[in-house]
Amino acid sequence: MSVMKRLSSVVQAKANKVLDRVEDPRETLDLSYEKQLEQLQQVRRGVADVATARKRIELQAEQLQASANKLQDQARTALTQNREDLAREALTRRAAIATQLEGLKTQHDQLVAQEDKLVQTTQQLQARVEAFRTQKETLKASYTAAQAQTKIGEAVSGISESMSDTGMAMQRAQDKIAQMQARAGAVDELLASGALTDLTGSTDPIQAELDKASQSGQVDAELAQLKGQLTASAPAGALGTPGEPEKEPAEDDKVVDAEPVQEAPQEAADKTPDPFTISDTEGES
């Protein structure tokens, strides 16, 4: 028996867990409200039945009362005709009708009391149903707001199922892009180093050497042009060999108030170095 009880408890626990996951509180509240409306309708139907029975007794009492009044008139008429026996018979029937009227009055009073009680119950139940309806709508609105807030929070944080799928897809795309970029960089490096052959370019080694020599000659020409421009723009005293320190004059060469040697203009002009011409001496040095 203990095993069966444990098995029953496990089954109930699993069922409750499944129901909790599937159950929607809004639907449960609507179902409870519908049941209360059904109960209220049943009570109202009971009030209508009791009122119908009360009305039937009242009609029956009216009919009996009319018969009693008629018998009273017949007894009076019989006495006026010296028919005492008929008067006695009429009064006897009237007495029986009076007894029935007493019974009907008792039933009528009971039905009236029951009807009043049912009316009060109906009013109380209707008030409870109205209060439950208001509370139901409030709870449904709160649940809907909480559910929407939860979904928005999950979407923002990315823990919802759809957002998780989107995030995983984006991550896979980024990984593929990084892999392709790395592969493209590796291929470029291999092509530049010569480990791979560029099938789209020229495969003639002689032409490759000629292109390389042409590029080297163009670089040398541009370098010489830049040197010439720098020599032309430099001052006269700065034309010495770069990096060579200036030599101070010897003591014997220091002559105070020495007269400068006059040279012929033509000889001075001949000795003026041409910045754009490199002498043979400099070339030898």
NORCOR-V266837 format. One record per backbone hydrogen bond with DSSP energy under -1.0 kcal/mol. NH is the residue of the N-H (numbers start at 1). CO is the residue of the C=O. Records with the same first field share a line. If there is no record, write none. Layout:
NH=CO  CO
//
This chain:
5=1
6=2
7=3
8=4
9=5
10=6
11=7
12=8
13=9
14=10
15=11
16=12
17=13
18=14
19=15
20=16
21=17
22=18
23=19
28=24
29=25
30=26
31=27
32=28
33=29
34=30
35=31
36=32
37=33
38=34
39=35
40=36
41=37
42=38
43=39
44=40
45=41
46=42
47=43
48=44
49=45
50=46
51=47
52=48
53=49
54=50
55=51
56=52
57=53
58=54
59=55
60=56
61=57
62=58
63=59
64=60
65=61
66=62
67=63
68=64
69=65
70=66
71=67
72=68
73=69
74=70
75=71
76=72
77=73
78=74
79=75
80=76
81=77
82=79
83=78
87=83
88=84
89=85
90=86
91=87
92=88
93=89
94=90
95=91
96=92
97=93
98=94
99=95
100=96
101=97
102=98
103=99
104=100
105=101
106=102
107=103
108=104
109=105
110=106
111=107
112=108
113=109
114=110
115=111
116=112
117=113
118=114
119=115
120=116
121=117
122=118
123=119
124=120
125=121
126=122
127=123
128=124
129=125
130=126
131=127
132=128
133=129
134=130
135=131
136=132
137=133
138=134
139=135
140=136
141=137
142=138
143=139
144=140
145=141
146=142
147=143
148=144
149=145
150=146
151=147
152=148
153=149
154=150
155=151
156=152
157=153
158=154
159=154
160=154
164=160
165=161
166=162
167=163
168=164
169=165
170=166
171=167
172=168
173=169
174=170
175=171
176=172
177=173
178=174
179=175
180=176
181=177
182=178
183=179
184=180
185=181
186=182
187=183
188=184
189=185
190=186
191=187
192=188
193=189
195=190
196=190
201=198
208=204
209=205
210=206
211=207
212=208
213=209
214=210
215=211
216=212
217=213
218=214
219=215
220=216
221=217
222=218
223=219
224=220
225=221
226=222
227=223
228=224
229=225
230=226
231=227
232=228
233=229
239=236
244=241
255=253
268=264
269=265
270=266
271=267
277=274
283=279
284=280
285=281
//
